[in-house]
Amino acid sequence: MTTLWFETALLSHGWADRVRVTMVDGRIASVVAGAEPGLDDERHSIAIPGQCNVHSHAFQRGMAGLSEHRGDGSRDDNFWSWREVMYRFLDRLTPEDIEAITAQAYVEMLESGYTRVGEFHYLHNDPAGARYADPAETAGRIAAAADATGIGLTLLPVFYAHSDFGGQPPKQGQRRFLSDLDGFATLLDASRAKLKGDANMGVAPHSLRAVTGEELAVLLEMSPTGPFHIHAAEQVKEVEASIAFSGLRPVEWLLANADVDARWCLVHATHLTEAETDALARSGAVAGLCPITEANLGDGIFPAARFLDAGGAIGTGTDSNILIDVAGELRMIEYSQRLRDRGRNILAVEGVSTGARLFGQTLAGGAQALGITGGIVEGASADIVSLDATHPALCGRKGDLLLDGWIFSGRAGCVDGVWRHGVKVVTGGRHHAAEAISARYRETVRALLSE
């Protein structure tokens, strides 16, 4: 049993002072507000719940910053040209490389305040496109990286069979992703056996470009309780191709042809009509927003204000891991709305600040998307983040102003400590295994980039 005491903590009903949190076997056994600290309590200033990262391709951390140029001099640089750079990078990766890069990404997630990650894992095959002798070889590397860093893992094995709508044949650059339904069922069983601790698993049809409607129905039967994650409507080109094939937009098609409900997370969902926005909100599904990646790729702006006002659920993901930063993702959601609408505090509501609404909505939606109970509540995993009250962005502030200060002016250094499933993994803003993991990462990336 371990007990923490905080001067102030963000609980499910709001902020409370003088809070004791007792942790037993990785879970929160009790939360008592207005309490005096015990003799052996570890004492800190500010506690907030750890956030869930709903969408990550961890291996892409190794290529961050490698695509910030126009290779052919054309101004037509977008997601599709970035994807070609990504295909070339992943062709080089061994399972050992994947584990080293993933561990570095997970360290950075924990240091920023993410305590669980949904790993949208599609790098299943070897560089030639053949299955490994162990079909879950790379999934095992993901699980090992999660275990080494302590981050909570929701593994989302991805089914990918086609290059475009209508079951078009896959392209050469996609050979490491590919499965058929029988092979994917085997992959799921093998991947599940790799999980440790409180890790869980869902199913991720990559997108309506990569699966047919018939395949989607079979995939959903493989994991009837979810979670189900799928890319949808990230790109205008994707929306146009969907209309050309089926007469419906991607999210429109999903809502009409699949049982989309609270088990689902639609990743990006950037390009929506007002009718789609409202219908997706009513469905109970989570919109998995990755605003830093979406900005980096020039994807577009999600209609967050309308979606939240309609009762929609959102979570945040680091996606390409170009920059891993909880506060940065939340800030980018709001700033994208401000730039579009030319106003301020677009997502604030009466009595709730912008930062508080962003944090609360993504906390709830992120936990839902990864199939867990979130927050500092009895029975939940003890996933807690402490903030440094002496940081210039936080000093002198109370309540929701702490969240606003962290999200909008915090820079680095606001996160002081992180407990994951009751174990302290970050102290003074630094992960306990950061030195060894970063050394392995540096060696790996130097070798990859020297080829």
C-alpha positions in Angstrom: 0.0 0.0 0.0 1.2 3.5 -0.9 -0.4 6.8 0.0 0.0 10.1 -1.7 -1.1 13.5 -0.3 -1.8 16.5 -2.5 -2.5 20.1 -1.6 -5.1 20.1 -4.4 -6.3 17.5 -6.8 -8.7 17.3 -9.7 -11.3 14.7 -8.8 -14.3 13.5 -10.7 -16.5 16.2 -9.2 -13.9 19.0 -9.6 -11.0 20.3 -7.6 -10.6 19.4 -3.9 -8.0 20.4 -1.4 -5.8 18.3 1.0 -6.4 15.0 -0.8 -5.1 11.6 0.3 -5.0 8.9 -2.3 -4.3 5.3 -1.2 -3.1 2.8 -3.8 -3.2 -0.9 -3.4 -2.0 -3.4 -6.1 -1.9 -0.7 -8.7 -5.4 0.6 -8.2 -6.9 3.5 -6.2 -8.3 2.1 -3.0 -9.5 5.3 -1.5 -9.7 9.1 -2.2 -10.2 11.3 0.8 -10.5 15.1 0.6 -9.9 17.5 3.5 -7.4 15.0 5.0 -4.3 15.6 7.0 -1.2 13.9 5.6 0.0 10.7 7.2 3.5 10.4 8.5 4.7 8.2 5.6 2.7 9.9 2.8 4.5 11.2 -0.2 3.5 14.8 -0.5 3.0 16.9 -3.6 1.3 20.1 -4.6 -1.1 19.4 -7.6 -2.6 16.2 -8.8 -4.4 15.6 -12.1 -5.5 12.3 -13.7 -3.2 10.8 -16.4 -4.5 11.2 -19.9 -5.1 8.5 -22.5 -3.3 8.8 -25.9 -6.0 7.3 -28.1 -3.9 7.0 -31.3 -0.2 6.3 -31.8 2.0 4.9 -34.5 5.0 4.7 -32.2 7.6 3.7 -34.8 7.0 7.0 -36.6 8.8 8.8 -33.7 12.0 7.7 -35.4 11.2 9.7 -38.6 10.0 12.9 -36.9 11.4 15.8 -38.8 12.5 13.8 -41.8 9.7 15.0 -44.1 9.9 18.8 -43.7 11.0 19.5 -47.3 9.7 19.2 -50.8 11.5 16.4 -52.4 10.6 17.2 -56.0 10.2 21.0 -55.8 6.4 20.7 -56.1 4.1 22.7 -54.0 1.7 19.8 -53.9 3.1 18.4 -50.6 0.5 16.8 -48.3 -0.4 13.6 -46.5 0.0 11.5 -49.5 3.6 12.6 -50.2 4.4 12.3 -46.5 3.1 8.7 -46.7 5.7 7.8 -49.3 8.5 9.1 -46.9 7.0 6.9 -44.2 6.9 3.8 -46.4 10.6 4.2 -47.2 11.4 4.6 -43.5 9.5 1.6 -42.3 11.1 -0.6 -45.0 14.4 -0.5 -42.9 12.9 -1.3 -39.5 13.8 -4.6 -37.7 11.8 -5.8 -34.7 14.6 -4.6 -32.5 14.4 -1.1 -34.1 10.6 -1.0 -33.5 11.1 -1.8 -29.8 13.8 0.8 -29.3 11.8 3.5 -31.0 8.6 2.6 -29.3 10.2 2.7 -25.9 11.5 6.2 -26.5 8.1 7.4 -27.7 6.5 5.9 -24.5 9.0 7.6 -22.3 8.1 10.9 -23.8 4.4 10.2 -23.5 4.8 9.5 -19.8 6.9 12.6 -19.2 4.3 14.7 -20.8 1.4 13.3 -18.8 0.0 10.5 -20.9 -0.4 7.3 -18.8 -2.0 5.0 -21.4 -1.6 4.6 -25.1 -3.7 3.1 -27.8 -1.2 1.7 -30.2 -2.7 1.5 -33.7 -0.3 -1.2 -34.8 -0.1 -2.2 -38.4 3.6 -3.0 -38.9 3.1 -6.8 -38.8 5.2 -8.3 -41.5 8.9 -8.4 -42.3 10.5 -6.0 -44.9 9.7 -8.4 -47.7 6.1 -8.6 -46.7 6.3 -12.1 -45.3 4.9 -13.1 -41.9 7.4 -13.6 -39.1 7.7 -17.1 -37.7 5.9 -15.6 -34.7 2.9 -13.7 -36.2 3.0 -11.4 -33.2 6.7 -10.7 -33.4 6.2 -6.9 -33.7 3.2 -6.8 -31.4 5.5 -8.4 -28.8 8.0 -5.7 -29.3 5.3 -3.1 -28.6 4.2 -4.9 -25.5 7.9 -5.1 -24.3 8.4 -1.4 -24.8 5.2 -0.7 -22.8 6.4 -3.0 -20.0 9.9 -1.5 -19.9 8.5 2.1 -19.6 5.4 1.3 -17.5 2.9 2.9 -19.7 -0.6 1.4 -19.9 -1.2 -0.3 -23.3 -4.3 -0.8 -25.3 -3.0 -2.7 -28.3 -5.0 -2.2 -31.5 -3.9 -4.6 -34.1 -4.7 -3.2 -37.5 -6.4 -5.1 -40.4 -5.1 -3.8 -43.7 -5.9 -5.6 -47.0 -6.4 -3.1 -49.8 -5.1 0.2 -51.2 -8.4 1.9 -51.9 -12.2 1.7 -51.8 -13.7 -1.3 -53.5 -11.0 -3.8 -52.5 -8.3 -2.4 -54.8 -5.1 -4.4 -54.7 -2.5 -3.3 -52.1 0.6 -1.3 -53.2 4.2 -2.4 -52.7 4.8 0.1 -49.9 1.9 -1.5 -47.9 3.4 -5.0 -47.9 4.4 -4.9 -44.2 0.8 -4.2 -43.2 -1.2 -6.8 -45.0 -3.4 -9.6 -43.6 -6.2 -11.8 -44.7 -9.0 -12.5 -42.3 -7.8 -16.0 -41.2 -4.2 -14.7 -40.7 -5.5 -11.7 -38.8 -7.5 -14.0 -36.4 -4.3 -15.9 -35.7 -2.5 -12.6 -35.2 -5.0 -11.4 -32.7 -4.6 -14.6 -30.6 -0.9 -14.4 -30.7 -0.9 -10.7 -29.9 -3.2 -11.2 -26.9 -0.7 -13.7 -25.4 2.0 -11.0 -25.4 0.1 -8.6 -23.2 1.1 -8.1 -19.6 -0.4 -6.5 -16.5 -3.4 -4.3 -17.2 -2.9 -4.1 -20.9 -6.0 -4.7 -23.0 -6.7 -5.1 -26.7 -9.2 -4.0 -29.4 -9.4 -4.3 -33.1 -8.6 -1.6 -35.7 -9.8 -1.9 -39.3 -7.4 0.6 -40.8 -9.9 2.6 -42.9 -12.6 2.1 -45.5 -9.8 2.4 -48.0 -8.1 -0.7 -46.6 -11.1 -2.9 -45.7 -14.3 -3.8 -47.5 -17.7 -3.7 -45.9 -17.8 -7.4 -45.8 -14.4 -7.6 -44.1 -15.4 -4.9 -41.6 -18.4 -7.0 -40.5 -16.2 -10.0 -39.8 -13.6 -8.0 -38.0 -16.2 -6.6 -35.6 -17.3 -10.1 -34.7 -13.7 -10.9 -33.6 -13.9 -8.4 -30.7 -17.6 -7.8 -30.0 -17.1 -5.6 -26.9 -14.5 -3.4 -28.6 -12.8 -1.1 -28.6 -12.9 -0.5 -32.4 -10.7 2.1 -33.9 -10.7 3.2 -37.6 -9.3 6.1 -39.5 -12.1 8.1 -41.1 -12.3 11.3 -43.3 -8.8 12.5 -42.5 -8.3 13.7 -46.1 -10.5 15.5 -48.7 -9.2 13.0 -51.3 -10.4 10.2 -49.1 -13.9 11.7 -48.9 -14.0 12.3 -52.6 -13.0 8.7 -53.3 -15.6 7.4 -50.9 -18.3 9.4 -52.6 -17.2 8.2 -56.0 -17.3 4.5 -54.8 -20.4 4.4 -52.7 -22.2 7.7 -53.0 -21.5 8.3 -49.3 -18.8 10.1 -47.3 -16.7 7.8 -45.1 -18.4 8.8 -41.7 -21.8 8.9 -43.4 -21.2 5.3 -44.7 -20.1 4.0 -41.3 -23.1 5.5 -39.5 -25.4 4.0 -42.1 -23.8 0.5 -42.4 -22.1 -0.3 -39.1 -23.3 -0.4 -35.6 -21.3 2.7 -34.5 -21.7 3.3 -30.8 -19.7 4.0 -27.7 -17.3 1.1 -28.5 -15.9 3.0 -31.5 -13.2 5.6 -31.9 -13.2 7.3 -35.3 -9.7 8.7 -35.7 -9.5 12.2 -37.2 -13.0 12.5 -38.6 -11.8 15.8 -39.9 -13.9 16.5 -42.9 -17.6 16.2 -41.7 -20.8 17.9 -42.9 -22.9 19.4 -40.2 -25.3 16.4 -40.5 -22.4 14.0 -40.0 -21.1 16.0 -37.1 -24.4 15.8 -35.2 -25.0 12.2 -36.1 -21.5 11.1 -34.9 -22.1 12.9 -31.7 -25.4 11.1 -31.2 -23.8 7.8 -31.8 -21.7 7.9 -28.6 -18.5 7.1 -30.5 -15.3 9.0 -29.7 -13.7 11.3 -32.2 -9.9 10.6 -31.9 -8.3 14.0 -32.6 -4.6 14.3 -33.3 -4.3 18.0 -33.9 -0.5 18.3 -33.9 -0.1 15.6 -36.5 -3.1 16.9 -38.4 -1.5 20.4 -38.5 1.8 18.9 -39.6 0.2 17.0 -42.4 -2.1 19.9 -43.4 -5.2 17.7 -43.0 -7.8 20.2 -41.9 -9.7 21.3 -38.8 -12.2 19.2 -36.9 -15.5 20.9 -36.1 -14.9 20.6 -32.3 -17.2 23.4 -31.2 -20.3 22.0 -32.9 -19.4 18.4 -32.0 -19.0 19.1 -28.3 -22.1 21.3 -28.2 -24.0 18.3 -29.7 -22.7 16.1 -26.8 -19.9 14.4 -28.7 -17.0 12.7 -27.1 -13.4 13.4 -28.0 -9.9 12.1 -27.1 -6.5 13.1 -28.2 -3.7 11.1 -29.9 -0.1 11.8 -30.8 -0.5 9.8 -34.1 2.8 10.3 -36.0 4.6 11.4 -32.8 6.1 14.4 -34.5 5.9 16.1 -31.1 4.7 14.3 -28.0 3.0 16.7 -25.7 -0.4 16.4 -23.9 -0.8 20.1 -23.3 0.3 20.8 -26.9 -2.5 18.6 -28.3 -5.1 20.2 -26.2 -3.8 23.7 -27.0 -3.9 22.9 -30.7 -7.5 21.8 -30.7 -8.5 25.2 -29.3 -6.2 27.3 -31.4 -7.3 25.6 -34.6 -10.9 26.7 -33.8 -9.7 30.2 -33.0 -7.9 30.5 -36.3 -10.9 29.2 -38.2 -13.5 31.3 -36.4 -11.2 34.4 -35.7 -12.3 34.4 -32.0 -11.1 33.4 -28.6 -12.2 30.7 -26.0 -14.2 28.9 -28.6 -14.5 25.7 -26.6 -15.2 27.4 -23.2 -18.7 27.2 -21.7 -20.3 29.2 -18.9 -18.5 28.4 -15.7 -15.9 26.2 -17.3 -12.7 27.5 -18.7 -11.2 26.5 -22.1 -8.5 24.4 -20.6 -10.8 22.7 -18.1 -13.3 21.8 -20.7 -10.6 20.5 -23.0 -9.0 18.4 -20.2 -12.2 17.0 -18.9 -13.7 16.1 -22.3 -10.5 14.4 -23.5 -10.1 12.6 -20.2 -13.5 11.1 -20.4 -13.4 10.4 -24.1 -9.9 9.0 -24.0 -10.7 6.5 -21.3 -13.8 5.4 -23.2 -11.9 5.0 -26.4 -9.3 2.7 -24.7 -11.9 0.7 -22.7 -10.8 1.7 -19.2 -12.0 3.8 -16.2 -10.2 7.1 -16.1 -9.8 9.7 -13.4 -8.7 9.8 -9.8 -11.5 7.6 -8.5 -11.8 4.5 -6.4 -11.2 1.3 -8.4 -9.5 2.9 -11.3 -5.9 2.3 -12.1 -3.6 4.6 -10.1 -2.6 6.8 -13.1 -1.8 10.2 -11.6 0.2 13.2 -12.7 1.6 15.8 -10.3 2.3 19.3 -11.6 5.0 21.6 -10.3 3.3 24.4 -8.4 6.5 26.5 -8.6 6.5 26.6 -12.4 6.0 30.1 -13.7 2.9 29.0 -15.6 1.3 27.6 -12.4 2.5 29.6 -9.4 -0.2 31.5 -7.6 -3.0 29.8 -9.5 -5.8 27.6 -8.2 -8.5 25.3 -9.7 -9.1 25.5 -13.4 -6.5 28.3 -13.8 -3.9 25.5 -13.2 -5.1 23.7 -16.3 -5.3 26.9 -18.3 -1.8 27.8 -17.3 -0.4 24.4 -18.1 -2.1 24.0 -21.4 -1.7 27.5 -22.8 1.6 28.8 -21.3 3.3 25.8 -19.6 6.1 25.1 -22.0 8.3 22.3 -20.6 8.7 21.5 -16.9 5.1 21.6 -15.6 4.9 17.8 -15.2 6.8 16.8 -12.0 5.8 13.3 -11.2 3.9 10.4 -12.8 2.5 7.3 -11.2 1.4 4.5 -13.5 -0.7 1.7 -12.0 0.6 2.8 -8.6 4.3 2.8 -9.5 6.2 6.1 -9.8 7.8 6.2 -13.2 8.6 9.9 -13.5 10.3 12.1 -10.9 11.3 15.7 -11.4 9.9 15.5 -15.0 12.3 12.7 -15.9 11.4 9.1 -16.6 13.3 6.7 -14.3 14.6 4.6 -17.3 15.0 7.6 -19.7 18.8 7.4 -19.8 19.1 3.8 -20.9 16.1 3.9 -23.2 17.2 7.1 -24.9 20.7 5.7 -25.4 19.3 2.7 -27.2 17.1 5.0 -29.3 19.9 7.2 -30.3 22.0 4.2 -31.4 19.1 2.8 -33.4 18.2 6.0 -35.2 21.8 6.8 -36.0 22.2 3.4 -37.6 18.9 3.8 -39.6 19.8 7.2 -40.9 23.3 6.2 -41.9 22.0 3.6 -44.3 
